[in-house]
Amino acid sequence: MEPFDLLQSLPAIAPIIGLTITAIVVLALDLALPESQRRNIALVTAASLFATAAIMLAFWMPNADTEGLYWGGMIRYDILTWVFSVTVIIGAAITALLTIDVVGLNRRGEFYLVLVVSTLGACLITGAADLIMVFLGLETVTIPLYVLAAFRRDDKRSSESGMKYFLFGSFASAILLYGLSLMYGFTGHTNLYAIAEYMQTDAFQVNLIPVLIAIALIVVGFAFKISAAPFHFWTPDVYEGAPTPVTAFLSVASKAASFALLIRFALTAFPPSLAINGAEVQLFWTNLAAALAVISLIIGNILALAQKNIKRLLAYSSIAQAGYTLIGVASLAGDGRETAVAGIAYYMLMYTFTNLLAFGAVIVFSNATGKEDIKDFAGLSHRSPWLALGMTIGLLSLAGVPPAAGFFGKYFLFQAAVQSGLTWLALFGILMSIVALYYYLVIIKVMYVDKSEDADKPITISPVYGWTLGVVSLAIVLLGSFAVQPVFNWVLQGAQMLFANL
């Protein structure tokens, strides 16, 4: 093993260093600041996270010289790691800003510390290239999320959501760990690249069925993390019961990081060239992803139609969004694999801004009214026109309506499916998008058409919330118009580099 070189490894560990420094600063501020000034911890956390993302964007974009394995093969630094790490960090920074006026969270320094630790775990798994790092990274993401979901100890719904998330999460982690242990048992290696290489040698004597069982167990673990059906049971209750900023972060951070890891598993441990007893292993993996996509789209979109609570509706919407993204995962085995990787990266970037905008509008509304039911949003266009506009942009993006970014996000995923010979899956995704359009438009109709007894009670948006939601709204519109081609070409070039190095 080569000796550890700090300077050479610096790009790969830059986000980890930045997040560790942030965690230390947050802890110190929580100890030093009086209660009256602890609200500023949210601003410091967000500023530090934005600074980390900005430094990565400006100085540490991977290239042919810096791409490779680091930390003894535990971490791979490439465009996939870089894009998803930046996405997760920006999502955490926006989440910190969204908590600034939430009573019970905004003056609790430990909340931001746990948030940063979870973000650190997400950055680890975006580049995980070893089974040990995979499991440690996943647990570093999810264990803090259990704490955040149950953070309001005096709220029965929050405690219940944390307990449900913990129980389901522990069960899913055990299944995932068993699948990973089988992979190690078959090959004697923990490095994903070494596993793939060993399984293509004559020394590998395991039959196809045990390998498929291990893959199925690993997929179950990933499906829980991305809230894909039928492993979604925890999602509606946790989304509804957890503090809304936690729900916002949970809906984007763990999903984006888990999809990055899912892509790496599909392409690295089970490359297209891998065949056992004449059967292509990656074909089983991608067929399984296609089946999960169909189930998630059906359950997420159909059950969302009956929801009365806005957070539960967004929970089922999140399940459906996982289904759309799984269409990209299912396309990794065909000719559209480069478009699929770029499409997933673009979709997760777009989805992070979109979902945080939707939940941010819910946070502002809930802080002002104490209500979360869809009917309570009646007359919002009169009470707060800008808040209603932001919510509308977020919902239209989730529905895939131009010029919001969600339109091109879905288009790239469907394009990858068609290029990979999965035209039927793309058509099914389009059909489900039409179904989803209904329940998103219902919310918009409630905000702009329905009357409310409280129409004469304006909702005031604080400057921090105003700027945050405004900038996020602008980002969504730009990603769906002027910036769409440059950003997609950028991630597509990264995808081409990724496949060139496989």
TORFIKE-415889 format. One record per residue (C-alpha): residue number from 1; x, y, z. Coordinates in nm, 4 decimals, padded with zeros to 6 digits. Example, Ala and Ser with C-alpha at 12.3 -4.5 7.8 and 13.67 -1.06 7.14 Angstrom:
ATOM  num        c1        c2        c3
ATOM    1   01.2300  -00.4500   00.7800
ATOM    2   01.3670  -00.1060   00.7140
END
This chain:
ATOM  num        c1        c2        c3
ATOM    1   00.0000   00.0000   00.0000
ATOM    2   00.1355   00.3414  -00.0941
ATOM    3   00.2064   00.5851   00.1916
ATOM    4  -00.0572   00.8469   00.2596
ATOM    5   00.0202   01.1738   00.0801
ATOM    6  -00.1826   01.4633   00.2239
ATOM    7  -00.1272   01.7040  -00.0657
ATOM    8  -00.2106   01.4434  -00.3259
ATOM    9  -00.5198   01.3329  -00.1339
ATOM   10  -00.6366   01.6864  -00.0553
ATOM   11  -00.8962   01.7165  -00.3367
ATOM   12  -01.0536   01.3863  -00.2342
ATOM   13  -01.0763   01.4769   00.1333
ATOM   14  -01.1504   01.8487   00.0899
ATOM   15  -01.5211   01.8237   00.1706
ATOM   16  -01.4444   01.6034   00.4709
ATOM   17  -01.1949   01.8580   00.6038
ATOM   18  -01.4360   02.1462   00.5448
ATOM   19  -01.7225   01.9677   00.7176
ATOM   20  -01.5036   01.8636   01.0113
ATOM   21  -01.3916   02.2241   01.0618
ATOM   22  -01.7545   02.3344   01.0414
ATOM   23  -01.8569   02.0795   01.3049
ATOM   24  -01.5831   02.1998   01.5409
ATOM   25  -01.6789   02.5661   01.4907
ATOM   26  -02.0479   02.4912   01.5511
ATOM   27  -01.9675   02.3016   01.8698
ATOM   28  -01.7458   02.5844   01.9947
ATOM   29  -02.0110   02.8473   01.9209
ATOM   30  -02.2755   02.6440   02.0983
ATOM   31  -02.0577   02.6383   02.4097
ATOM   32  -01.9468   03.0027   02.3898
ATOM   33  -02.2531   03.1979   02.2777
ATOM   34  -02.5308   03.2981   02.5167
ATOM   35  -02.8847   03.1805   02.4466
ATOM   36  -02.9828   03.5142   02.2920
ATOM   37  -02.7147   03.4876   02.0196
ATOM   38  -02.7314   03.1190   01.9315
ATOM   39  -02.9625   03.1918   01.6390
ATOM   40  -02.6488   03.3059   01.4582
ATOM   41  -02.5184   02.9466   01.4588
ATOM   42  -02.7531   02.8730   01.1667
ATOM   43  -02.5945   03.1539   00.9649
ATOM   44  -02.2410   03.0404   01.0494
ATOM   45  -02.3248   02.6803   00.9573
ATOM   46  -02.4778   02.7819   00.6248
ATOM   47  -02.1903   03.0188   00.5421
ATOM   48  -01.9303   02.7536   00.6183
ATOM   49  -02.1109   02.4916   00.4089
ATOM   50  -02.1538   02.7308   00.1167
ATOM   51  -01.7842   02.8201   00.1422
ATOM   52  -01.6880   02.4517   00.1311
ATOM   53  -01.9028   02.3973  -00.1789
ATOM   54  -01.7650   02.7123  -00.3439
ATOM   55  -01.4044   02.6063  -00.2858
ATOM   56  -01.4789   02.2653  -00.4353
ATOM   57  -01.6412   02.4262  -00.7390
ATOM   58  -01.3579   02.6744  -00.7891
ATOM   59  -01.0468   02.4703  -00.7191
ATOM   60  -01.1095   02.0989  -00.6815
ATOM   61  -01.2946   01.9770  -00.9864
ATOM   62  -01.1490   01.6339  -01.0687
ATOM   63  -00.9432   01.5847  -01.3831
ATOM   64  -00.7291   01.3127  -01.5382
ATOM   65  -00.4453   01.3873  -01.2944
ATOM   66  -00.6496   01.3885  -00.9717
ATOM   67  -00.9035   01.1129  -01.0413
ATOM   68  -00.8321   00.7834  -00.8703
ATOM   69  -00.8447   00.5855  -00.5470
ATOM   70  -00.7371   00.7441  -00.2194
ATOM   71  -00.7181   00.6444   00.1473
ATOM   72  -00.5821   00.3027   00.0621
ATOM   73  -00.8546   00.2425  -00.1961
ATOM   74  -01.1400   00.3348   00.0413
ATOM   75  -01.2427   00.6480  -00.1527
ATOM   76  -01.2588   00.7154  -00.5251
ATOM   77  -01.2422   01.0768  -00.6303
ATOM   78  -01.4025   01.1436  -00.9675
ATOM   79  -01.6733   01.3573  -01.1231
ATOM   80  -01.9449   01.1438  -00.9655
ATOM   81  -01.8045   01.1997  -00.6163
ATOM   82  -01.7532   01.5685  -00.6805
ATOM   83  -02.0979   01.6508  -00.8238
ATOM   84  -02.2945   01.4626  -00.5599
ATOM   85  -02.0805   01.5955  -00.2734
ATOM   86  -02.1398   01.9535  -00.3857
ATOM   87  -02.5119   01.8804  -00.4202
ATOM   88  -02.5382   01.7382  -00.0688
ATOM   89  -02.3370   02.0211   00.0896
ATOM   90  -02.5485   02.2890  -00.0803
ATOM   91  -02.8610   02.1060   00.0350
ATOM   92  -02.7352   02.1057   00.3947
ATOM   93  -02.6507   02.4777   00.3755
ATOM   94  -02.9996   02.5656   00.2529
ATOM   95  -03.1488   02.3458   00.5261
ATOM   96  -02.9516   02.5367   00.7906
ATOM   97  -03.0976   02.8635   00.6620
ATOM   98  -03.4490   02.7185   00.6649
ATOM   99  -03.4227   02.6463   01.0381
ATOM  100  -03.3358   03.0010   01.1406
ATOM  101  -03.6885   03.0896   01.2576
ATOM  102  -03.8069   02.7415   01.3597
ATOM  103  -03.8709   02.7427   01.7350
ATOM  104  -03.7010   02.4539   01.9109
ATOM  105  -03.4272   02.4185   01.6481
ATOM  106  -03.2837   02.7607   01.5725
ATOM  107  -03.1055   02.8065   01.9068
ATOM  108  -02.9881   02.4480   01.9482
ATOM  109  -02.6261   02.4221   01.8408
ATOM  110  -02.6311   02.0445   01.8680
ATOM  111  -02.8932   02.0354   01.5916
ATOM  112  -02.6508   02.1937   01.3447
ATOM  113  -02.3670   01.9736   01.4659
ATOM  114  -02.5674   01.6585   01.3946
ATOM  115  -02.6746   01.8039   01.0583
ATOM  116  -02.3123   01.8594   00.9585
ATOM  117  -02.2103   01.5087   01.0696
ATOM  118  -02.4865   01.3562   00.8575
ATOM  119  -02.3677   01.5650   00.5617
ATOM  120  -02.0136   01.4394   00.6205
ATOM  121  -02.1383   01.0804   00.6018
ATOM  122  -02.3211   01.1590   00.2770
ATOM  123  -01.9992   01.2939   00.1254
ATOM  124  -01.8176   00.9768   00.2298
ATOM  125  -02.0586   00.7439   00.0537
ATOM  126  -02.0629   00.9452  -00.2691
ATOM  127  -01.7054   00.8306  -00.3213
ATOM  128  -01.7062   00.5023  -00.1294
ATOM  129  -01.5095   00.2357  -00.3179
ATOM  130  -01.4856  -00.0213  -00.0411
ATOM  131  -01.7500  -00.2285   00.1387
ATOM  132  -01.6281  -00.1080   00.4772
ATOM  133  -01.6516   00.2568   00.3743
ATOM  134  -01.9926   00.1911   00.2193
ATOM  135  -02.1380   00.0686   00.5467
ATOM  136  -01.9609   00.3216   00.7691
ATOM  137  -02.0669   00.6061   00.5421
ATOM  138  -02.4283   00.4935   00.5275
ATOM  139  -02.4497   00.4652   00.9042
ATOM  140  -02.2825   00.8046   00.9466
ATOM  141  -02.5620   00.9475   00.7327
ATOM  142  -02.8568   00.7659   00.8852
ATOM  143  -02.7814   00.7540   01.2600
ATOM  144  -02.7750   01.1370   01.2856
ATOM  145  -03.0975   01.1419   01.0832
ATOM  146  -03.2629   00.9191   01.3449
ATOM  147  -03.1649   01.1796   01.6042
ATOM  148  -03.2860   01.4715   01.3930
ATOM  149  -03.6214   01.3062   01.3193
ATOM  150  -03.6881   01.2693   01.6938
ATOM  151  -03.5265   01.5992   01.7878
ATOM  152  -03.8409   01.7513   01.9378
ATOM  153  -03.8740   01.5312   02.2420
ATOM  154  -04.1868   01.7107   02.3614
ATOM  155  -04.3660   01.6360   02.0322
ATOM  156  -04.5224   01.2892   02.0156
ATOM  157  -04.5218   01.2911   01.6359
ATOM  158  -04.1496   01.3678   01.6252
ATOM  159  -04.0661   01.0962   01.8783
ATOM  160  -04.2810   00.8476   01.6886
ATOM  161  -04.1208   00.9342   01.3559
ATOM  162  -03.7716   00.8962   01.5016
ATOM  163  -03.8556   00.5571   01.6507
ATOM  164  -04.0143   00.4291   01.3286
ATOM  165  -03.7214   00.5530   01.1243
ATOM  166  -03.4771   00.3888   01.3638
ATOM  167  -03.6561   00.0520   01.3631
ATOM  168  -03.7000   00.0335   00.9865
ATOM  169  -03.3521   00.1712   00.9298
ATOM  170  -03.1884  -00.0829   01.1609
ATOM  171  -03.3668  -00.3660   00.9860
ATOM  172  -03.2671  -00.2363   00.6405
ATOM  173  -02.9060  -00.1841   00.7541
ATOM  174  -02.8887  -00.5432   00.8776
ATOM  175  -03.0120  -00.6715   00.5406
ATOM  176  -02.7634  -00.4513   00.3550
ATOM  177  -02.4766  -00.5602   00.5794
ATOM  178  -02.5629  -00.9252   00.5194
ATOM  179  -02.5533  -00.8666   00.1442
ATOM  180  -02.2168  -00.6915   00.1729
ATOM  181  -02.0798  -00.9735   00.3893
ATOM  182  -02.1835  -01.2257   00.1240
ATOM  183  -01.9915  -01.0291  -00.1388
ATOM  184  -01.6850  -01.0343   00.0838
ATOM  185  -01.7329  -01.4055   00.1520
ATOM  186  -01.7531  -01.4859  -00.2204
ATOM  187  -01.4432  -01.2901  -00.3180
ATOM  188  -01.2268  -01.2291  -00.0118
ATOM  189  -01.2065  -00.8597  -00.1077
ATOM  190  -01.3731  -00.5460   00.0242
ATOM  191  -01.2646  -00.3070  -00.2521
ATOM  192  -01.5341  -00.2760  -00.5209
ATOM  193  -01.2834  -00.2764  -00.8059
ATOM  194  -01.1035  -00.5789  -00.6625
ATOM  195  -01.4364  -00.7599  -00.6236
ATOM  196  -01.5263  -00.7000  -00.9885
ATOM  197  -01.1808  -00.8073  -01.1056
ATOM  198  -01.1820  -01.1230  -00.8946
ATOM  199  -01.5278  -01.2309  -01.0112
ATOM  200  -01.4026  -01.2272  -01.3709
ATOM  201  -01.1158  -01.4693  -01.3006
ATOM  202  -01.1129  -01.8484  -01.3110
ATOM  203  -01.0543  -01.8538  -00.9336
ATOM  204  -01.4118  -01.7357  -00.8766
ATOM  205  -01.6155  -02.0559  -00.8370
ATOM  206  -01.9457  -01.9339  -00.6873
ATOM  207  -02.2662  -02.0103  -00.8794
ATOM  208  -02.4915  -01.7383  -01.0127
ATOM  209  -02.7783  -01.7789  -00.7633
ATOM  210  -02.5826  -01.6843  -00.4459
ATOM  211  -02.4482  -01.3745  -00.6193
ATOM  212  -02.7982  -01.2710  -00.7244
ATOM  213  -02.9196  -01.3191  -00.3666
ATOM  214  -02.6394  -01.0912  -00.2425
ATOM  215  -02.7325  -00.8303  -00.5046
ATOM  216  -03.0986  -00.8491  -00.4036
ATOM  217  -03.0105  -00.7936  -00.0371
ATOM  218  -02.7900  -00.4956  -00.1245
ATOM  219  -03.0655  -00.3466  -00.3408
ATOM  220  -03.3119  -00.3793  -00.0514
ATOM  221  -03.0767  -00.1761   00.1681
ATOM  222  -03.0359   00.0921  -00.0974
ATOM  223  -03.4105   00.0984  -00.1695
ATOM  224  -03.4767   00.1872   00.1936
ATOM  225  -03.2275   00.4738   00.1818
ATOM  226  -03.3847   00.6251  -00.1306
ATOM  227  -03.7425   00.5532  -00.0085
ATOM  228  -03.8271   00.3357  -00.3073
ATOM  229  -04.1366   00.1150  -00.2934
ATOM  230  -04.2038  -00.1433  -00.1601
ATOM  231  -03.9482  -00.0421   00.1062
ATOM  232  -04.1093   00.2962   00.1626
ATOM  233  -04.3281   00.2228   00.4661
ATOM  234  -04.1349   00.4559   00.6941
ATOM  235  -04.1480   00.7536   00.4596
ATOM  236  -04.4961   00.9104   00.5085
ATOM  237  -04.4933   00.8879   00.8894
ATOM  238  -04.1359   01.0119   00.9241
ATOM  239  -04.1890   01.2978   00.6777
ATOM  240  -04.5041   01.4074   00.8612
ATOM  241  -04.3758   01.3690   01.2170
ATOM  242  -04.0190   01.4968   01.1895
ATOM  243  -03.9487   01.8718   01.2156
ATOM  244  -04.0073   02.0130   00.8673
ATOM  245  -03.6437   02.1265   00.8087
ATOM  246  -03.5317   01.7729   00.8980
ATOM  247  -03.7832   01.6317   00.6522
ATOM  248  -03.6481   01.8666   00.3858
ATOM  249  -03.2884   01.7571   00.4456
ATOM  250  -03.3827   01.3902   00.4730
ATOM  251  -03.5681   01.4032   00.1427
ATOM  252  -03.2669   01.5241  -00.0556
ATOM  253  -02.9370   01.4465   00.1198
ATOM  254  -02.9614   01.0739   00.1865
ATOM  255  -03.1379   01.0224  -00.1474
ATOM  256  -02.8711   01.2021  -00.3524
ATOM  257  -02.5811   01.0328  -00.1750
ATOM  258  -02.7443   00.6898  -00.1950
ATOM  259  -02.8017   00.7258  -00.5686
ATOM  260  -02.4355   00.8149  -00.6143
ATOM  261  -02.3416   00.4978  -00.4300
ATOM  262  -02.5981   00.2943  -00.6243
ATOM  263  -02.4450   00.4104  -00.9540
ATOM  264  -02.0967   00.3203  -00.8358
ATOM  265  -02.2074  -00.0248  -00.7233
ATOM  266  -02.3831  -00.0923  -01.0523
ATOM  267  -02.0889   00.0203  -01.2647
ATOM  268  -01.7933  -00.0870  -01.0529
ATOM  269  -01.8736  -00.4062  -00.8631
ATOM  270  -02.0933  -00.5418  -01.1427
ATOM  271  -01.9591  -00.3996  -01.4711
ATOM  272  -02.1186  -00.4848  -01.8072
ATOM  273  -01.8361  -00.7279  -01.8826
ATOM  274  -01.9134  -00.9432  -01.5766
ATOM  275  -02.0809  -01.2740  -01.6623
ATOM  276  -02.1288  -01.5751  -01.4349
ATOM  277  -02.2159  -01.9065  -01.6000
ATOM  278  -02.2851  -01.7128  -01.9198
ATOM  279  -02.5377  -01.4774  -01.7540
ATOM  280  -02.4809  -01.0990  -01.7467
ATOM  281  -02.5002  -00.9949  -01.3825
ATOM  282  -02.5589  -00.6279  -01.4531
ATOM  283  -02.8725  -00.7195  -01.6479
ATOM  284  -03.0239  -00.8638  -01.3302
ATOM  285  -02.9263  -00.5525  -01.1362
ATOM  286  -03.0817  -00.3141  -01.3873
ATOM  287  -03.3979  -00.5257  -01.4310
ATOM  288  -03.4403  -00.5116  -01.0552
ATOM  289  -03.4029  -00.1323  -01.0708
ATOM  290  -03.6676  -00.1167  -01.3461
ATOM  291  -03.9100  -00.3193  -01.1340
ATOM  292  -03.8521  -00.0926  -00.8339
ATOM  293  -03.9043   00.2109  -01.0591
ATOM  294  -04.2430   00.0845  -01.1764
ATOM  295  -04.3604  -00.0043  -00.8243
ATOM  296  -04.2390   00.3278  -00.6808
ATOM  297  -04.4083   00.5288  -00.9545
ATOM  298  -04.7388   00.3490  -00.9054
ATOM  299  -04.7458   00.3594  -00.5258
ATOM  300  -04.6005   00.7093  -00.4918
ATOM  301  -04.8259   00.8782  -00.7449
ATOM  302  -05.1480   00.6892  -00.6759
ATOM  303  -05.1347   00.7215  -00.2957
ATOM  304  -05.0376   01.0882  -00.3203
ATOM  305  -05.3777   01.1573  -00.4767
ATOM  306  -05.5570   01.0820  -00.1480
ATOM  307  -05.3359   01.2846   00.0878
ATOM  308  -05.4701   01.5772   00.2904
ATOM  309  -05.1479   01.6724   00.4730
ATOM  310  -04.8922   01.8589   00.2608
ATOM  311  -04.5921   01.6801   00.4160
ATOM  312  -04.7452   01.3360   00.3579
ATOM  313  -04.8187   01.4324  -00.0009
ATOM  314  -04.4577   01.5391  -00.0485
ATOM  315  -04.3528   01.2085   00.1105
ATOM  316  -04.5383   01.0088  -00.1536
ATOM  317  -04.4075   01.2520  -00.4135
ATOM  318  -04.0565   01.1658  -00.2903
ATOM  319  -04.1286   00.7965  -00.3432
ATOM  320  -04.2394   00.8732  -00.6980
ATOM  321  -03.9299   01.0888  -00.7588
ATOM  322  -03.7159   00.7920  -00.6534
ATOM  323  -03.9018   00.5932  -00.9174
ATOM  324  -03.8144   00.8427  -01.1897
ATOM  325  -03.4488   00.8374  -01.0865
ATOM  326  -03.4474   00.4564  -01.0847
ATOM  327  -03.5373   00.4741  -01.4537
ATOM  328  -03.1892   00.6195  -01.4986
ATOM  329  -03.0355   00.3395  -01.2893
ATOM  330  -03.2169   00.0808  -01.5026
ATOM  331  -03.0647   00.2424  -01.8140
ATOM  332  -02.7052   00.1887  -01.6995
ATOM  333  -02.6699  -00.1437  -01.8830
ATOM  334  -02.7570  -00.0110  -02.2299
ATOM  335  -02.6281   00.2327  -02.4879
ATOM  336  -02.7701   00.5233  -02.2905
ATOM  337  -02.5543   00.4621  -01.9843
ATOM  338  -02.3577   00.7867  -02.0161
ATOM  339  -02.6793   00.9840  -02.0547
ATOM  340  -02.8197   00.7893  -01.7580
ATOM  341  -02.5349   00.8854  -01.5235
ATOM  342  -02.5503   01.2487  -01.6343
ATOM  343  -02.9305   01.2444  -01.6088
ATOM  344  -02.9253   01.1092  -01.2539
ATOM  345  -02.6671   01.3683  -01.1471
ATOM  346  -02.8680   01.6489  -01.3066
ATOM  347  -03.1938   01.5185  -01.1598
ATOM  348  -03.0542   01.5009  -00.8057
ATOM  349  -02.9125   01.8541  -00.8346
ATOM  350  -03.2461   01.9820  -00.9615
ATOM  351  -03.4414   01.7788  -00.7074
ATOM  352  -03.2365   01.9159  -00.4180
ATOM  353  -03.3288   02.2741  -00.5050
ATOM  354  -03.6878   02.1831  -00.5906
ATOM  355  -03.7745   01.9863  -00.2792
ATOM  356  -03.6027   02.2345  -00.0481
ATOM  357  -03.8038   02.5142  -00.2090
ATOM  358  -04.1313   02.3263  -00.1557
ATOM  359  -04.0482   02.2396   00.2046
ATOM  360  -03.9149   02.5905   00.2654
ATOM  361  -04.2520   02.7340   00.1664
ATOM  362  -04.4215   02.4830   00.3998
ATOM  363  -04.1895   02.5916   00.6833
ATOM  364  -04.2748   02.9599   00.6395
ATOM  365  -04.6472   02.8846   00.6194
ATOM  366  -04.6406   02.6499   00.9174
ATOM  367  -04.4413   02.8962   01.1296
ATOM  368  -04.7028   03.1638   01.0600
ATOM  369  -05.0201   02.9544   01.0926
ATOM  370  -04.9300   02.6335   01.2768
ATOM  371  -05.1087   02.4333   01.0055
ATOM  372  -04.9908   02.1785   00.7478
ATOM  373  -05.3067   02.0535   00.5737
ATOM  374  -05.3461   02.1267   00.2036
ATOM  375  -05.6830   02.2992   00.2557
ATOM  376  -05.5175   02.5477   00.4896
ATOM  377  -05.3167   02.6855   00.1953
ATOM  378  -05.6395   02.8346   00.0548
ATOM  379  -05.5983   03.1994  -00.0381
ATOM  380  -05.2200   03.1937   00.0036
ATOM  381  -05.1822   03.3986  -00.3148
ATOM  382  -05.3593   03.6860  -00.1338
ATOM  383  -05.1886   03.6393   00.2021
ATOM  384  -04.8376   03.6118   00.0579
ATOM  385  -04.8088   03.6334  -00.3232
ATOM  386  -04.4330   03.5705  -00.3261
ATOM  387  -04.4606   03.2652  -00.1031
ATOM  388  -04.7358   03.1246  -00.3259
ATOM  389  -04.5188   03.1892  -00.6313
ATOM  390  -04.2218   03.0072  -00.4764
ATOM  391  -04.4406   02.7123  -00.3813
ATOM  392  -04.5819   02.7048  -00.7345
ATOM  393  -04.2341   02.6976  -00.8911
ATOM  394  -04.1367   02.4075  -00.6657
ATOM  395  -04.4530   02.2100  -00.7424
ATOM  396  -04.4277   02.2693  -01.1186
ATOM  397  -04.0665   02.1505  -01.1093
ATOM  398  -04.1676   01.8338  -00.9248
ATOM  399  -04.4405   01.7823  -01.1849
ATOM  400  -04.1975   01.8320  -01.4723
ATOM  401  -04.3580   02.1432  -01.6219
ATOM  402  -04.1297   02.3867  -01.8118
ATOM  403  -03.9583   02.6247  -01.7612
ATOM  404  -03.8927   02.4672  -01.4201
ATOM  405  -03.5888   02.2367  -01.4001
ATOM  406  -03.7938   01.9231  -01.3392
ATOM  407  -03.8978   01.9100  -01.7042
ATOM  408  -03.5447   01.8573  -01.8329
ATOM  409  -03.4611   01.6358  -01.5356
ATOM  410  -03.7288   01.3893  -01.6428
ATOM  411  -03.6481   01.4375  -02.0118
ATOM  412  -03.2855   01.3289  -01.9681
ATOM  413  -03.3859   01.0204  -01.7693
ATOM  414  -03.6471   00.9204  -02.0265
ATOM  415  -03.3976   00.9849  -02.3058
ATOM  416  -03.1471   00.7500  -02.1404
ATOM  417  -03.4168   00.4815  -02.1105
ATOM  418  -03.5010   00.5074  -02.4809
ATOM  419  -03.1325   00.4921  -02.5796
ATOM  420  -03.0933   00.1781  -02.3658
ATOM  421  -03.3908   00.0041  -02.5258
ATOM  422  -03.6287   00.0667  -02.2364
ATOM  423  -03.8834   00.2665  -02.4316
ATOM  424  -04.1680   00.1011  -02.2408
ATOM  425  -04.0228   00.2262  -01.9127
ATOM  426  -03.9915   00.5806  -02.0460
ATOM  427  -04.3532   00.5730  -02.1660
ATOM  428  -04.4654   00.4447  -01.8275
ATOM  429  -04.2753   00.7276  -01.6584
ATOM  430  -04.4482   00.9814  -01.8853
ATOM  431  -04.7878   00.8296  -01.7994
ATOM  432  -04.7162   00.8529  -01.4269
ATOM  433  -04.6001   01.2133  -01.4733
ATOM  434  -04.9455   01.2947  -01.6064
ATOM  435  -05.1015   01.1367  -01.2969
ATOM  436  -04.8668   01.3343  -01.0717
ATOM  437  -04.9533   01.6578  -01.2478
ATOM  438  -05.3054   01.6348  -01.1041
ATOM  439  -05.2163   01.6419  -00.7345
ATOM  440  -04.9557   01.9132  -00.7809
ATOM  441  -05.2069   02.1287  -00.9672
ATOM  442  -05.4636   02.0697  -00.6913
ATOM  443  -05.2319   02.2446  -00.4435
ATOM  444  -05.1768   02.5341  -00.6853
ATOM  445  -05.5527   02.5584  -00.7364
ATOM  446  -05.6060   02.5729  -00.3587
ATOM  447  -05.3524   02.8553  -00.3251
ATOM  448  -05.4854   03.0687  -00.6102
ATOM  449  -05.8561   02.9841  -00.6436
ATOM  450  -05.9971   02.8656  -00.3107
ATOM  451  -06.1193   03.1219  -00.0604
ATOM  452  -06.0074   03.1421   00.3016
ATOM  453  -06.1473   03.3102   00.6111
ATOM  454  -05.7930   03.4236   00.6866
ATOM  455  -05.7411   03.5933   00.3497
ATOM  456  -05.7063   03.9302   00.5245
ATOM  457  -05.4230   03.8021   00.7472
ATOM  458  -05.0959   03.8518   00.5552
ATOM  459  -04.8029   03.6164   00.6066
ATOM  460  -04.4747   03.7973   00.6590
ATOM  461  -04.1555   03.6453   00.5193
ATOM  462  -03.8351   03.7269   00.7073
ATOM  463  -03.5391   03.8558   00.5011
ATOM  464  -03.3416   03.5326   00.5448
ATOM  465  -03.6308   03.3202   00.4220
ATOM  466  -03.7073   03.5675   00.1459
ATOM  467  -03.3540   03.5619   00.0068
ATOM  468  -03.3167   03.1857   00.0492
ATOM  469  -03.6416   03.0948  -00.1249
ATOM  470  -03.5847   03.3616  -00.3903
ATOM  471  -03.2367   03.2382  -00.4830
ATOM  472  -03.3498   02.8737  -00.4840
ATOM  473  -03.6467   02.9639  -00.7069
ATOM  474  -03.4130   03.1443  -00.9459
ATOM  475  -03.1801   02.8419  -00.9533
ATOM  476  -03.4706   02.6143  -01.0479
ATOM  477  -03.5798   02.8425  -01.3320
ATOM  478  -03.2226   02.8794  -01.4604
ATOM  479  -03.1659   02.5020  -01.4467
ATOM  480  -03.4795   02.4667  -01.6565
ATOM  481  -03.3847   02.7309  -01.9149
ATOM  482  -03.0532   02.9048  -01.9799
ATOM  483  -02.8325   02.6841  -01.7636
ATOM  484  -02.9746   02.3460  -01.8590
ATOM  485  -02.7461   02.2706  -02.1547
ATOM  486  -02.4180   02.3919  -01.9991
ATOM  487  -02.4852   02.2022  -01.6746
ATOM  488  -02.5924   01.8837  -01.8517
ATOM  489  -02.2970   01.8930  -02.0934
ATOM  490  -02.0719   01.9402  -01.7940
ATOM  491  -02.2030   01.6327  -01.6086
ATOM  492  -02.2140   01.4358  -01.9353
ATOM  493  -01.8426   01.4985  -01.9878
ATOM  494  -01.7867   01.3741  -01.6361
ATOM  495  -01.9895   01.0609  -01.7114
ATOM  496  -01.7784   00.9967  -02.0205
ATOM  497  -01.4633   01.0293  -01.8092
ATOM  498  -01.6143   00.7888  -01.5570
ATOM  499  -01.6741   00.5179  -01.8180
ATOM  500  -01.3353   00.5768  -01.9781
ATOM  501  -01.1724   00.4783  -01.6466
ATOM  502  -01.3800   00.1657  -01.5800
END
